[in-house]
Amino acid sequence: MSNSLLALVLLDNPVTPDMSAVAKALHARHPEFAMDNGGAQQVQADSPLIRCGNELVAVMSMPAPIPQDPGLWARAATTWSESEAVAARHQGHMIVSLLGKAEQPLIAARLTTAVIGALIATVPECCGVVWAGRVARPADVWLEESRWSLAPYPDYPFRLWVDILPFRSGAKIGAITMGLSAFVGREIEFVTGKLALPALFDKVAGLSVYLIEHGNVVKDGDTIGANASERIAVRYKNSDVFGGLPVFCCTDDFT
């Protein structure tokens, strides 16, 4: 399996999905998939695999809750008020991952996200999704946003895969991503004394989706910007704020 983009679908009660129903839902939600040999009708109910175009996605049902991660659920609680209650009550989960390794992490993310959406559409017990061990989302949000799994750049649902969290750095404000490292090996840590928080979030979101699309094309020491007048310095480092986390350390403060 593709471990870096492995996803866990939380279940209120342990169940084994009917994969023939999941395949039908996947085809209905994403008719652009080329399903060979009759597609959904050919998938056995108890199959652990589902075909997405030329790739296979594995689904394994586990009759136990996932290990508790207080940091994960504390982050999730900032946007999902019921997250800690869902984490405490769930009794089972499904492991979902691309079989083998995709040429690009984005391909694995798109396909896995689409399959999770189809699982949620057909398994009422689904109550949440943990993505790459770093990001947690409610099932209803995933069900809706995953419809855009195959949308062209920049409209695919990268917010299912990456959290953007605010912090303070002295008199300045900052934002850190969680989840981007599954795609490019590092998170973004952006500190600014110029931007308001909404504008900072927009900058980090834009850079995140750009890196997800193009890979790690930003090098240590680069200066980047959306236009000729914008200057953002990027350095590779281990975060001083977040426990040595490898980051693209970004700043727009030039003296």
Protein Blocks (a to p, Z undefined) as FASTA:
>chain_A
ZZklgccdddfbacdddfklmmmmmmmmmmmbcceehijmmpcfklcbdcehjbccdddd
dfbdcdddfklmmmmmmmmmklmmmmmmpcbdcddddehjdfblklmmmmmmmmmmmmmm
mmmkbgbdceehlaccdfklmmmmmmmmmpccfkbcfklmpccddddehjbccdddehjl
mmnopacddddfkbcfklmmmmmmmmmmmmmmnopabcghiacdfbfklccdddddddfk
lgoiacddddfbdZZ
